[in-house]
Amino acid sequence: MFDKTKAISDLTALLGADKVLTSEEAIIGAQSMEFSFERAFGYVYPHPAIAVVKPTSTEDVSKILKYCNDNGVNVIPKTGGSRGAGSLVPSDDHTITIDGSGMDSYVIDEYNYAAEVGCGMPVARLEEIIRPMGLTTGHFPQSFPLAQYGGLISTRSMGQFSTYFGAIEDMLVGLEVVLADGTVCEIRPVPRRAVGPDLKNVFMGAEGTLGYITKAYIKLFKYRPHADLWKGAYIMPSYLDGMEAIREIMTEGYKPAVARLYDKPDYDHNYGTVELEDGEAYMFFVNDGPEGVQKATGDAIDRIAAKHGARQIGTQAIDHWLEHVDDLCSMADLEATAKVFRETKRSYGAITIAGNWADLKSIYKDVMAEEPGKYENQTLLGGHISHCYHNGANIYFVYEFEIEDPMKATDIVVKFFEDISLIALRYKSGTIEHHHGIGKERAYLCPQEHGSSYEVMKRIKNVLDPNHIFSPGTLMPLDSLK
Ligand SMILES: Cc1cc2nc3c(=O)[nH]c(=O)nc-3n(C[C@H](O)[C@H](O)[C@H](O)COP(=O)(O)OP(=O)(O)OC[C@H]3O[C@@H](n4cnc5c(N)ncnc54)[C@H](O)[C@@H]3O)c2cc1C
């Protein structure tokens, strides 16, 4: 029989009272934006964490994990708290949240364009620290004002300038992680190695299910002010023409930092500054890098876009986008968001899948053929591409639902996510999630996503975390681990 009071007093004896928080405010706060729509109408978590524990060192994390592993306490790692999908919400009554946001140390190595940061270093703060040195992280997720390195790594995060700078896996050169039994492991920051598999990849994207990341070694890049970057915006005759243009730009070998393509419903909802005809699409690019590279890339974009029927327009909407791209994270102000939800009873969001160029077209067509009209209360269904590769891209499918019974909001959205995910899985190169992780919400689809290679994930989990103390139910369903 689990003794909550004893667990709290043991952890307090181990770490000191100031590092073990048990107030309702601390516990609910640790789940931050989770279910923010339902919370606006009074939703209460069925299984609150028993405590929020705040380590300040790797040694603290090691002590906490050893204790929890030996005493039947489950743990949910957390840093910035910006991720939803149930990943930060306990599913039982013997879970603590380990909040590493206090572990925000840093060392900058300007000569090697590198930094060593604690898991609690907010990407926005690091950017502030290094800008005066003429450096940038190159990592600008929409959650930029909130996200910290522990979460960024654990969700395989991706920033808005990813097509040039890459995603977190292109920036991370090493890390320190604490295993379930308290063992501390460092993956040294080498430029590249060919001495066995790349172990960083085991923990990147694990959503806190395989270990607690305490430190990250990352690359830094030369900073160029956004105002000075090359920009181009176009109206395309159709969404598929836009995709074809981006495919050609990427396969020719050009690397714009930002390459985005919006269909009309998505564009009208988010911008609406230019009148689009039915079926038309809005496409824009921002280039980074040395001036000559930006210009050569820009010239090619203009040429290829024109070949696919583009009508060039002004770049004001891009400036607006650059200025407001992080606004959604005003959601961190839960009361302000709650007020909007209560007034409108509308829930807005997005799911991002990916596929190769051919499959992505099919996924988009399938979604647009099958989903409209399926949900009576759906007031928006549209999509945009925002991260592009040589061999494919992602699409964010955006939605808005008018929700009569707020407590059913999650059910509706989860059903919609399932529809889109299953459409993506029809295709060999389709993936159900491009850069957020799947939390608990779509963990049941993880075995299907990975197919026969799920066996590898399952075995890694069972070896590294045999008692399944790390985030039970997140990413890998518990019954799939037997
Ligand atoms: C409005 C909005 C916009 C967003 N835009 C983007 C975007 O553009 N790109 C993008 O990639 N993501 C985006 N996200 C998702 C999310 O913010 C990011 O994935 C972010 O990286 C999470 O960082 P965090 O510090 O907030 O992590 P948290 O929310 O604290 O945690 C996220 C996950 O990582 C695990 N975790 C946290 N810390 C650790 C640790 N130290 N060790 C092991 N596991 C850990 C948690 O258990 C959880 O599963 C967005 C979210 C919101 C709400």
The ligand as an SDF file (V2000), in Angstrom:
LIG
                    3D

 53 58  0  0  0  0  0  0  0  0999 V2000
    1.3660   27.4450  -28.3120 C   0  0  0  0  0  0  0  0  0  0  0  0
    2.4000   26.3880  -28.4600 C   0  0  0  0  0  0  0  0  0  0  0  0
    3.2380   26.3920  -29.5600 C   0  0  0  0  0  0  0  0  0  0  0  0
    4.2050   25.4050  -29.7140 C   0  0  0  0  0  0  0  0  0  0  0  0
    5.0390   25.4680  -30.7840 N   0  0  0  0  0  0  0  0  0  0  0  0
    6.0080   24.5440  -30.9450 C   0  0  0  0  0  0  0  0  0  0  0  0
    6.9060   24.6150  -32.0530 C   0  0  0  0  0  0  0  0  0  0  0  0
    6.8480   25.5200  -32.8800 O   0  0  0  0  0  0  0  0  0  0  0  0
    7.8510   23.6500  -32.1590 N   0  0  0  0  0  0  0  0  0  0  0  0
    7.9590   22.6570  -31.2530 C   0  0  0  0  0  0  0  0  0  0  0  0
    8.8430   21.8240  -31.3920 O   0  0  0  0  0  0  0  0  0  0  0  0
    7.1180   22.5640  -30.2090 N   0  0  0  0  0  0  0  0  0  0  0  0
    6.1570   23.4730  -30.0190 C   0  0  0  0  0  0  0  0  0  0  0  0
    5.3070   23.3880  -28.9480 N   0  0  0  0  0  0  0  0  0  0  0  0
    5.3810   22.2160  -28.0410 C   0  0  0  0  0  0  0  0  0  0  0  0
    6.2980   22.4050  -26.8100 C   0  0  0  0  0  0  0  0  0  0  0  0
    6.2530   23.6630  -26.3120 O   0  0  0  0  0  0  0  0  0  0  0  0
    7.6800   22.1030  -27.1410 C   0  0  0  0  0  0  0  0  0  0  0  0
    7.7200   20.7670  -27.5490 O   0  0  0  0  0  0  0  0  0  0  0  0
    8.7440   22.3490  -26.0560 C   0  0  0  0  0  0  0  0  0  0  0  0
    9.9110   21.8010  -26.5200 O   0  0  0  0  0  0  0  0  0  0  0  0
    8.5310   21.7760  -24.7520 C   0  0  0  0  0  0  0  0  0  0  0  0
    9.5150   22.3520  -23.8700 O   0  0  0  0  0  0  0  0  0  0  0  0
    9.1590   22.5690  -22.3450 P   0  0  0  0  0  0  0  0  0  0  0  0
   10.4010   22.9960  -21.6460 O   0  0  0  0  0  0  0  0  0  0  0  0
    7.9810   23.4440  -22.1900 O   0  0  0  0  0  0  0  0  0  0  0  0
    8.8260   21.0620  -21.9390 O   0  0  0  0  0  0  0  0  0  0  0  0
    7.7310   20.4790  -20.9640 P   0  0  0  0  0  0  0  0  0  0  0  0
    6.3680   20.8840  -21.4020 O   0  0  0  0  0  0  0  0  0  0  0  0
    8.1120   20.7500  -19.5570 O   0  0  0  0  0  0  0  0  0  0  0  0
    7.9300   18.9140  -21.2490 O   0  0  0  0  0  0  0  0  0  0  0  0
    7.7300   18.3910  -22.5220 C   0  0  0  0  0  0  0  0  0  0  0  0
    8.0330   16.8960  -22.5120 C   0  0  0  0  0  0  0  0  0  0  0  0
    9.4110   16.6800  -22.2330 O   0  0  0  0  0  0  0  0  0  0  0  0
    9.5830   15.9180  -21.0400 C   0  0  0  0  0  0  0  0  0  0  0  0
   10.6860   16.5350  -20.3060 N   0  0  0  0  0  0  0  0  0  0  0  0
   10.7620   17.8250  -19.8680 C   0  0  0  0  0  0  0  0  0  0  0  0
   11.9420   18.0400  -19.2590 N   0  0  0  0  0  0  0  0  0  0  0  0
   12.6180   16.8690  -19.3080 C   0  0  0  0  0  0  0  0  0  0  0  0
   13.8940   16.4620  -18.8290 C   0  0  0  0  0  0  0  0  0  0  0  0
   14.7080   17.3020  -18.1830 N   0  0  0  0  0  0  0  0  0  0  0  0
   14.2740   15.1830  -19.0300 N   0  0  0  0  0  0  0  0  0  0  0  0
   13.4630   14.3080  -19.6760 C   0  0  0  0  0  0  0  0  0  0  0  0
   12.2450   14.6430  -20.1380 N   0  0  0  0  0  0  0  0  0  0  0  0
   11.8260   15.9160  -19.9670 C   0  0  0  0  0  0  0  0  0  0  0  0
    8.2560   16.0220  -20.3160 C   0  0  0  0  0  0  0  0  0  0  0  0
    8.0120   14.9140  -19.4920 O   0  0  0  0  0  0  0  0  0  0  0  0
    7.2710   16.1220  -21.4660 C   0  0  0  0  0  0  0  0  0  0  0  0
    6.9970   14.8550  -21.9820 O   0  0  0  0  0  0  0  0  0  0  0  0
    4.3380   24.3670  -28.7560 C   0  0  0  0  0  0  0  0  0  0  0  0
    3.5050   24.3760  -27.6360 C   0  0  0  0  0  0  0  0  0  0  0  0
    2.5620   25.3630  -27.4820 C   0  0  0  0  0  0  0  0  0  0  0  0
    1.6920   25.3460  -26.2760 C   0  0  0  0  0  0  0  0  0  0  0  0
  1  2  1  0
  2  3  1  0
  2 52  2  0
  3  4  2  0
  4  5  1  0
  4 50  1  0
  5  6  2  0
  6  7  1  0
  6 13  1  0
  7  8  2  0
  7  9  1  0
  9 10  1  0
 10 11  2  0
 10 12  1  0
 12 13  2  0
 13 14  1  0
 14 15  1  0
 14 50  1  0
 15 16  1  0
 16 17  1  0
 16 18  1  0
 18 19  1  0
 18 20  1  0
 20 21  1  0
 20 22  1  0
 22 23  1  0
 23 24  1  0
 24 25  2  0
 24 26  1  0
 24 27  1  0
 27 28  1  0
 28 29  2  0
 28 30  1  0
 28 31  1  0
 31 32  1  0
 32 33  1  0
 33 34  1  0
 33 48  1  0
 34 35  1  0
 35 36  1  0
 35 46  1  0
 36 37  1  0
 36 45  1  0
 37 38  2  0
 38 39  1  0
 39 40  1  0
 39 45  2  0
 40 41  1  0
 40 42  2  0
 42 43  1  0
 43 44  2  0
 44 45  1  0
 46 47  1  0
 46 48  1  0
 48 49  1  0
 50 51  2  0
 51 52  1  0
 52 53  1  0
M  END
$$$$
